[in-house]
Amino acid sequence: MVITAMAGTHSERVDRLVYLDGAYDWGDPAFAPVFKAVPSIFLNPPASVMKSLDAFRAYVRAASFPGVSDANRFEPYVRDQVIIQADGSVRPTMRESAAQALLSTLLSDRRDYTKVHSPVLAIYTETMGDTRNGDPAVRADVLAWEQKYMAPFRAASIERARRELSNVEIVNVPGTHMDFIFTSREQVVAAMRRFLTDTTKPGDK
């Protein structure tokens, strides 16, 4: 949302844009039913996971990185999310009021891709959540949501990007919204380096 607005408002200061699984407009009314049906593991961590850093780490792994074997790879992300308190419990780094304000903005502010005139690389992942690893019951919930809600919204988002962004390249990579930077690292880095150094007009893939 931020880079879209920047490119539309200050086009002279933007050479190229890269959306890392970010070319979704959460402010699109079509996203409302998708968000309403989001599996609870993504939005509502139980109180028990805040009792310790270890418990919170286990929750993050189950919710976002079940396919990443080395927890050290996402440890900085885990520690950035919470503040460890004197009794060993943790609390969110972001205040609840700030989180709600952020969510409200994401769900209400629509993007205007038509004002973006710079070349764009939009990278999309296979799924939003992990449908191959982790707890079978969680996998089943995520897969059902993905098939019924997220996959159609992703397809519509890609079509909108192609339609409204005048110079866009679409790249699809394996992985989820959270873990693709690990599981598809080489492909993502190669695509970004090529795009950012290429002086020719990119075409859809």
KEMIZA-271290 format. One record per residue: residue number from 0; x, y negated, z of N, C-alpha, C in turn. Coordinates in steps of 0.001 Angstrom, whole numbers, plus 500000, padded with zeros to 6 digits. Atoms other than C-alpha are relative to their C-alpha. Layout:
BEGIN
REC   seq     n.px     n.py     n.pz    ca.px    ca.py    ca.pz     c.px     c.py     c.pz
REC   NUM        X        Y        Z        X        Y        Z        X        Y        Z
...
//
This chain:
BEGIN
REC   seq     n.px     n.py     n.pz    ca.px    ca.py    ca.pz     c.px     c.py     c.pz
REC     0   500826   501186   500000   500000   500000   500000   500874   498743   500000
REC     1   499130   501167   499880   502800   497600   500916   500767   499745   498699
REC     2   499206   500241   501211   504955   498157   497830   499108   499646   498816
REC     3   500935   500366   501058   501884   497949   495577   499681   498517   500077
REC     4   500297   501415   499812   500997   494560   497050   501215   499132   499670
REC     5   498775   500750   500290   504619   493399   496836   500209   499862   498497
REC     6   499794   500027   501449   504876   494339   493165   498957   499149   499302
REC     7   501047   500784   500612   501567   492689   492387   500101   498524   500298
REC     8   499918   501401   499581   502282   489470   494281   501316   499343   499602
REC     9   498668   500537   500305   506007   489046   493622   500681   500880   498951
REC    10   499489   499105   501045   506608   490902   490360   501427   499677   499604
REC    11   498650   500395   500390   509775   488908   489699   501056   500573   500942
REC    12   499061   499471   499017   511367   490510   492767   499999   501525   500035
REC    13   500113   498539   500003   510452   494107   491932   500424   500537   498641
REC    14   499499   499420   501251   512407   496062   489333   499307   501316   499695
REC    15   500637   498700   500163   510977   499575   489863   499392   500436   501327
REC    16   500648   499484   498799   508699   501363   492306   500061   501523   500014
REC    17   500070   498556   499823   508890   504895   493689   498997   500293   501115
REC    18   500972   499545   499010   505870   506385   495455   500356   501432   500400
REC    19   499660   498664   499501   507024   509330   497593   498740   500622   500600
REC    20   501304   499467   499633   503700   511183   497731   499154   498904   500635
REC    21   500700   501154   499433   502268   507737   498378   499048   499322   499043
REC    22   500918   500628   500954   500198   506977   495281   498576   500512   500215
REC    23   501382   499717   499622   496952   507637   497120   499424   498712   500579
REC    24   500639   501195   499470   494554   504788   497816   499009   500424   501077
REC    25   500878   499604   498906   493132   505550   501254   498819   499043   500137
REC    26   501104   500949   499952   490948   502451   500836   498922   500287   498969
REC    27   500994   499594   500987   489115   504115   497958   498816   500639   500732
REC    28   501168   499387   499342   485529   504913   499083   499944   501515   499816
REC    29   500009   498557   500248   486036   508381   497559   500844   500756   501025
REC    30   499167   499334   499008   488593   509087   500289   499271   500204   501321
REC    31   500709   499930   498715   486086   508625   503138   499587   501425   500366
REC    32   500355   498621   499622   484666   512183   502993   501210   500909   500160
REC    33   498768   499219   499879   488186   513574   502545   500572   499821   501404
REC    34   499448   500305   498678   489373   511841   505715   499109   500542   501109
REC    35   500946   499537   498982   486250   512751   507657   500156   501496   500271
REC    36   499889   498544   499877   486922   516446   507020   501419   500468   500311
REC    37   498607   499621   499736   490680   516377   507828   500071   500984   501176
REC    38   499841   499045   498887   491650   519420   509982   500539   499308   501246
REC    39   499679   500693   498746   491999   518407   513623   501471   500056   500358
REC    40   498584   499891   499635   495611   519585   513884   500798   498788   499539
REC    41   499270   501145   500528   496672   516543   511849   499748   498713   500786
REC    42   500379   501280   499396   494895   513863   513872   499795   500045   501506
REC    43   500376   499938   498589   494009   515127   517333   500839   501005   500779
REC    44   499194   499071   499206   496903   516722   519216   499397   500172   501389
REC    45   500550   499782   498658   495654   518334   522435   500903   499399   501069
REC    46   499239   500633   498916   496732   516789   525729   501181   500851   500437
REC    47   498942   499101   499541   498847   519849   526477   501316   499774   499268
REC    48   498751   500165   500753   501376   518977   523745   500767   498773   500455
REC    49   499326   501201   499519   502191   515696   525507   500655   500237   501361
REC    50   499433   499713   498683   503377   517454   528672   501517   500057   499998
REC    51   498541   499959   500077   506948   517756   527408   500436   499766   498555
REC    52   499464   500177   501345   509179   517004   524453   499982   501324   499244
REC    53   500011   498685   500645   509441   520735   523747   498606   500343   499476
REC    54   501371   499702   500415   505659   521084   523611   499606   499139   498810
REC    55   500327   500893   501116   505353   518075   521320   500735   500423   498739
REC    56   499216   499535   501152   508129   519374   519071   499334   501209   499354
REC    57   500665   498800   500512   506329   522701   518748   498723   499621   499240
REC    58   501219   500467   500680   503117   520869   517814   500335   499392   498643
REC    59   499601   500639   501262   504875   518774   515156   500413   501056   498987
REC    60   499578   498936   500914   506461   521872   513695   498786   500735   499444
REC    61   501181   499261   500437   503109   523704   513549   499131   499167   499065
REC    62   500886   500863   500778   501242   520707   512124   500616   499551   498691
REC    63   499396   500659   501152   503780   519352   509664   501167   500725   499344
REC    64   498789   499401   500553   506910   521483   509220   500117   501510   500226
REC    65   499872   498566   499725   506077   525189   509619   500898   500725   499014
REC    66   499158   499368   501007   508033   525972   506451   501459   499604   500070
REC    67   498609   500450   499850   511245   524251   507615   500621   500767   501155
REC    68   499450   499097   498988   513375   526770   509472   500868   499295   501037
REC    69   499075   500693   499098   515882   524340   511011   499325   498766   500592
REC    70   500696   501103   499346   514116   522079   513517   500866   498744   500117
REC    71   499116   501159   499913   517181   519824   513667   499782   499037   498826
REC    72   500191   500843   501180   516238   518533   510223   498900   498967   500206
REC    73   501046   500993   499754   513115   516816   511538   499992   499495   501446
REC    74   499900   500464   498614   514269   516164   515117   499932   498470   500115
REC    75   500118   501459   499895   514760   512399   514456   498555   499523   499865
REC    76   501413   500357   500162   511129   512229   513294   499240   500260   501300
REC    77   500671   499651   498754   509949   513998   516463   500269   498942   501061
REC    78   499630   500933   498935   511859   511642   518746   499524   498583   499713
REC    79   500493   501335   500353   510666   508576   516843   498523   499843   500341
REC    80   501449   500051   499774   507030   509486   517545   499604   499778   501448
REC    81   500384   500039   498585   507150   509556   521341   501079   499361   500871
REC    82   499105   500506   498961   508681   508014   524436   499973   501003   501154
REC    83   499910   499034   498905   509926   510432   527099   499894   499244   501325
REC    84   500227   500672   498732   508680   509439   530542   500767   500689   501131
REC    85   499176   499535   498881   510290   509960   533956   499674   501426   500420
REC    86   500387   498651   499577   508315   513128   534685   500183   501046   498904
REC    87   499749   499065   501083   509320   514697   531372   498889   500066   498968
REC    88   501083   500048   500979   505994   514137   529669   500332   498949   498938
REC    89   499754   500969   501062   505792   512093   526487   498716   499237   499698
REC    90   501141   500793   500469   503524   509338   525203   500335   499441   498632
REC    91   499745   500507   501353   503109   507993   521672   500769   498688   500021
REC    92   499255   501251   500127   505546   505278   520647   499055   498866   499605
REC    93   500948   501009   500459   502723   503428   518916   498801   499926   500941
REC    94   501166   500174   499143   500018   501978   521141   498735   500401   499251
REC    95   501252   499549   500609   496513   503300   520517   499332   498870   499213
REC    96   500627   501131   500696   495274   499815   519567   500684   499738   498659
REC    97   499264   500208   501245   498018   499484   516953   499698   501124   499015
REC    98   500305   498861   500867   497332   502975   515600   498621   499850   499377
REC    99   501352   500188   500514   493625   502191   515246   499943   498860   498993
REC   100   499964   501129   500937   494356   498855   513553   500633   500430   498683
REC   101   499338   499492   501197   496722   500581   511123   499050   500892   499203
REC   102   500933   499090   500660   494171   503285   510350   498857   499235   499345
REC   103   501088   500809   500546   491428   500713   509854   500424   499301   498717
REC   104   499489   500676   501188   493597   498826   507376   500168   500973   498846
REC   105   499785   498997   501040   494554   501969   505474   498693   500434   499344
REC   106   501268   499485   500496   490929   502991   505122   499097   498922   499401
REC   107   500867   501067   500501   489605   499593   504065   500618   499146   498898
REC   108   499344   500849   501006   492200   497762   501939   500245   500781   498708
REC   109   499826   499315   501279   491991   498798   498290   501211   499458   499260
REC   110   498839   500392   500786   495032   498735   496058   499564   499465   498640
REC   111   500245   500480   501357   495184   496837   492782   501218   500358   499153
REC   112   498889   499538   500818   497461   498856   490523   500156   499173   498725
REC   113   499949   500720   501280   496606   496662   487534   500950   498806   500042
REC   114   499082   501130   499874   498844   493886   488902   501459   500450   500026
REC   115   498633   499464   499972   501890   496196   488957   500482   500160   498559
REC   116   499498   499970   501375   503940   495680   485796   501375   500654   499874
REC   117   498700   499343   500041   507241   497313   486757   499813   501496   499764
REC   118   500072   498543   500137   508015   500945   485875   499783   500662   501360
REC   119   500358   499309   498763   506688   503383   488469   500300   501492   499869
REC   120   499846   498559   499871   507741   506871   489521   499092   500438   501141
REC   121   500928   499514   498978   504913   508617   491387   500212   501493   500193
REC   122   499731   498609   499675   505912   511870   493068   498849   500537   500855
REC   123   501103   499364   499274   503091   514161   494217   500418   501402   500434
REC   124   499709   498659   499501   503329   517310   496326   498848   500952   499685
REC   125   501010   498972   500295   501446   520573   495835   498782   499874   500898
REC   126   501088   500081   499033   499384   520207   498990   500318   498931   501038
REC   127   499775   500955   498919   498905   517783   501860   500554   500719   501228
REC   128   499526   499200   498876   499317   520427   504575   500524   501335   499522
REC   129   499385   498724   500358   501072   523785   504648   498952   501100   499921
REC   130   500962   498905   500194   498979   526629   503241   500679   501353   499902
REC   131   499260   498749   500121   501707   529291   503315   500615   500483   501307
REC   132   499281   499647   498782   503303   529207   506757   499173   499652   501237
REC   133   500637   500360   498750   502357   528874   510409   498848   500905   500381
REC   134   501105   499225   499454   499315   530083   512295   498948   500295   498924
REC   135   500958   499628   501047   496876   532022   510047   498692   499214   500056
REC   136   501256   500737   499870   493798   530247   511445   500163   498560   499533
REC   137   499726   501375   500437   495361   526820   510901   500167   499966   498489
REC   138   499809   499917   501450   496442   527850   507407   498662   500084   499281
REC   139   501310   499831   500625   492895   528898   506584   499224   498685   499992
REC   140   500698   501291   499923   491478   525546   507765   500596   499006   499011
REC   141   499326   500934   500898   494075   523577   505829   499709   500347   498543
REC   142   500260   499573   501370   493566   525639   502673   498571   499661   499580
REC   143   501396   500305   500326   489781   525233   502802   499824   498509   499761
REC   144   500086   501457   500168   490131   521462   503249   500702   499560   498727
REC   145   499234   500355   501196   492754   521246   500524   499188   500291   498737
REC   146   500723   499611   501208   490640   523099   497986   498724   499192   499801
REC   147   501285   500678   500120   487354   521351   498751   500130   498488   499890
REC   148   499928   501456   499910   488520   517812   499455   501261   499388   499386
REC   149   498777   500704   500352   492171   516957   498940   500428   500219   498557
REC   150   499580   499733   501380   492891   518672   495623   499228   499152   498994
REC   151   500722   500877   500926   490070   516842   493806   500398   498532   500141
REC   152   499592   501398   499807   491105   513537   495379   501389   499764   499424
REC   153   498658   500128   500583   494731   514162   494361   499909   499882   498479
REC   154   500150   500043   501455   493686   514851   490769   499449   498650   499550
REC   155   500579   501303   500338   491577   511682   490734   501022   498884   500207
REC   156   498970   501013   499732   494469   509687   492235   501036   499965   498881
REC   157   499036   499923   501098   496861   510916   489534   499407   499396   498734
REC   158   500664   500549   501182   494354   510077   486825   499896   498479   500096
REC   159   500086   501448   499819   493850   506616   488287   501360   499345   499812
REC   160   498652   500541   500168   497610   506047   488457   500356   499909   498522
REC   161   499715   500011   501436   497941   506985   484798   499190   498927   499273
REC   162   500904   500930   500667   495015   504775   483860   500328   498542   500333
REC   163   499867   501383   499561   495834   501654   485887   501435   499488   500066
REC   164   498602   500421   499991   499638   501620   486080   500507   500045   498564
REC   165   499680   500102   501424   500927   500432   482734   501237   500780   499587
REC   166   498742   499349   500336   504292   502203   482934   500357   500989   501111
REC   167   499866   499073   498882   504148   505288   485125   500497   501365   499537
REC   168   499561   498618   500191   505912   508632   485305   499505   500804   501184
REC   169   500521   499128   498954   504223   511411   487263   500897   501234   500123
REC   170   499206   498799   499738   506336   514149   488867   499335   500784   501121
REC   171   500577   499116   498987   504875   517092   490774   501092   500903   500560
REC   172   498967   499179   499366   507062   518916   493298   499373   500964   500993
REC   173   500485   499059   498993   506604   521948   495559   500084   499388   501396
REC   174   499933   500448   498615   505898   521369   499225   498761   499264   500447
REC   175   501116   500726   499398   503619   519380   501484   500370   498527   500176
REC   176   499785   501433   499798   503226   515700   502283   501149   499723   500969
REC   177   498957   500229   499006   505636   516078   505216   501312   500695   499678
REC   178   498746   499246   500093   508156   518748   504256   500684   499952   498637
REC   179   499415   499952   501343   508802   518095   500551   501384   499361   499938
REC   180   498679   500633   500002   511783   515881   501390   501089   500985   500400
REC   181   499059   498929   499681   513417   519054   502716   499926   501117   498960
REC   182   500151   498839   500871   511986   521814   500539   500236   499684   498528
REC   183   499786   500393   501403   512237   519854   497261   501030   498878   499888
REC   184   499046   501107   499919   515139   517607   498171   500766   499784   498688
REC   185   499178   500160   501199   517297   518288   495096   499182   499456   498837
REC   186   500847   500454   501102   514442   517806   492654   499584   498537   500187
REC   187   500428   501362   499721   513243   514611   494352   501143   499010   499814
REC   188   498841   500886   500124   516704   513064   494587   500401   499834   498534
REC   189   499635   500069   501419   517481   513926   490952   499022   499129   499223
REC   190   501013   500788   500702   514203   512418   489746   500136   498516   500328
REC   191   499853   501401   499595   514737   509218   491732   501247   499374   499395
REC   192   498758   500547   500555   518342   508777   490606   499877   499750   498506
REC   193   500181   500183   501436   517423   509301   486970   499092   498808   499707
REC   194   500973   501071   500217   514452   506945   487192   500595   498626   500309
REC   195   499482   501295   499565   516283   504175   489030   501181   499515   499171
REC   196   498866   500407   500835   519224   504179   486626   499667   499997   498515
REC   197   500409   499922   501399   517299   504735   483396   499482   498648   499524
REC   198   500452   501294   500515   516786   501636   481264   498909   500156   498942
REC   199   501065   499791   500977   514316   503233   478878   498652   500118   500682
REC   200   501354   499920   499458   510565   503301   479346   499684   501440   500356
REC   201   500323   498623   499615   509579   506385   481361   498673   500439   499431
REC   202   501250   499454   500501   506894   508662   480002   499453   501030   500952
REC   203   500624   499027   499097   504474   510945   481767   500609   501380   499799
REC   204   499548   498609   500041   505581   514466   482632   498831   500892   500361
//
